Amino acid sequence: MAASEANSKAENPKTFSVKSALDDTKFDLAENRGKTVVLHFLLKTECPYCLRYTRDYSLMAAKTPDVVHVFLKPDSEADIKTWVSHLDPQGIKALPTIYRDANAKLATQYGIPDGYKFHGQSVHYPALVALDGNGKELFRYVGKNNGDRMSLTDFTKKLEASMAKDAKAPAK
């Protein structure tokens, strides 16, 4: 398995809705048309890399209100609540909402590869999928392991390049 920025053969869903594991908040892709949406597929179970990654991207998200970051974990609500308790709120005005991707259904729909061995379980690989304002995939990054994530610098460059390219594309 290698890191990938190419879209998989799976067709991404046109819309979806996920519920927060922490409260009654819901995210609905259809309600966010016109906005850039970044899906962060986090690993199941305890993952210190996921904690740092979520914190770093949350800090960046506070500076980019035009980009919606959606953090997804396939764990149970109870496991997600425990995991979130380990997020260091220092520098984050509000802890990010963590949405539940029950049984990694959304990860599967987005073609995120499965089969990564982690803490005695087989889980989907960590991934990031950026969508334009119409829900069309701009780019993706699928890590090789729990520590292989798209850096903030690479993300910012890739997002700026993708948005500039998308803006130049003729309207359909």
C-alpha positions, 0 to 999 in steps of 0.5 A, a space after each residue: 500500500 502506498 500513499 496515494 493522491 489518485 481517486 480510487 475506482 469507487 464512486 464517491 457519494 453525491 451526498 451524505 450525513 453523519 452525526 457527532 459522537 459528542 452531541 446532536 450536531 450533524 454534518 450534511 454534505 448537501 447543506 455545505 454546497 458552495 464550500 470546500 469540505 475536507 474529510 479526515 478519515 481517522 483510525 479506529 481505536 486509540 491513536 496518538 497520531 490521530 490526536 495530534 493530526 486532529 489538533 493541528 488541523 483544527 488550529 489551521 481550520 480556525 484560520 480558514 473559515 471558508 474550508 469545512 473540516 469533517 473529522 470522522 472516526 469509525 468507533 462507538 460513541 463511547 470510544 470516541 468520547 474517551 478519545 476526545 478527552 485526550 485532545 489538548 484544547 490548548 490553542 483551540 477555541 473549541 474542540 473539533 466536532 468528531 463525527 461517527 462513521 459507523 462501521 466505516 461506511 463512509 470510508 468504504 463509500 469513498 474507496 478508502 482502502 481497508 486492511 491496515 493492521 492496527 492494535 490487533 484490528 483490521 481498519 481502513 487506512 488514514 486518509 484525507 479527501 478534499 471536495 469542492 463546493 459541488 462535492 466533486 473530489 479535488 484530491 485525496 491522500 491515503 497514508 501507508 500507516 498511522 503516522 503517514 498523514 498529509 502535512 499541513 504545508 502540503 495540504 495548503 499547497 495542494 488545496 490552493 493549487 486545486 482551487 486555482 485549477 478548479 476556478 480556471 475550469 470552464 463552467 458546465 
